[in-house]
Amino acid sequence: MERVPTPVTLDDVRKNQRIEVLLRQANDHLGVEGYTEHGFRHAQLVSSISRQVLSRLGYTEREGELAAIAGYLHDIGNVVSRADHGRSGAVLVAPILFELGMEAGEVAQVLGAIGNHEDEVGRAVNAVAAALILADKSDVHRSRVRNADLAKFDIHDRVNYAVERSFLKVDTAQRTVTLELTIDVKLVPVMEYFEIFLSRMVMCRRAAEFLSTRFGLVINRTTLL
């Protein structure tokens, strides 16, 4: 009798030495370029939120696991370049996932999600991708700012540093996904958030629609979307 392979899990991915090295170096490269944190903190948080989004919306446990895997791996392409890092990341992880024993159809879902999470070119091509988009774009917080000199903050540093709390709320009954932010308006006006994140919010709206939900944005307890 043919042995049924054991499904690849997030733990399997996290224990892979090549993935660990590539993720660490990707974050280091972005640090040199002056970008916010994209390391293990971000990877683990996006992984967890991606899983929760699908779980709360009634998707299967396995679909949630795939979302968690995609969330953990989504920024690995930054080890090559910030430009098109979603696509290069998908190419990088494909052979590793196959070597771990992941079934081809599942690999396809994960690659589609990783390759479509960037603002400029991405879209929700499957449920895993939609969950990843929502999780990734919700991680706006001062803990991601690496620049210690406030005088040298660019607009991305200012906006991230001004966000004291961010939470992605999934309401199963109402079929809504709402990003709740608390922003210190003494540091940055709300308008600056939209100045750099409007395309991300549009992407989130489309991702939520793919999951048959409605996307909302609440900043300082005021509903904006």
Sequence and secondary structure as in RCSB ss.txt:
>XXXX:A:sequence
MERVPTPVTLDDVRKNQRIEVLLRQANDHLGVEGYTEHGFRHAQLVSSISRQVLSRLGYTEREGELAAIAGYLHD
IGNVVSRADHGRSGAVLVAPILFELGMEAGEVAQVLGAIGNHEDEVGRAVNAVAAALILADKSDVHRSRVRNADL
AKFDIHDRVNYAVERSFLKVDTAQRTVTLELTIDVKLVPVMEYFEIFLSRMVMCRRAAEFLSTRFGLVINRTTLL
>XXXX:A:secstr
         HHHHHT HHHHHHHHHHHHHHHHHT    SHHHHHHHHHHHHHHHHHTT  HHHHHHHHHHHHHTT
GGGGT STTHHHHHHHHHHHHHHHHT  HHHHHHHHHHHTT STTT    SHHHHHHHHHHHH   GGG     G
GG  HHHHHHHHEEEEEEEEETTTTEEEEEEEE TTTS HHHHHHHHHHHHHHHHHHHHHTT EEEEEETTEE  
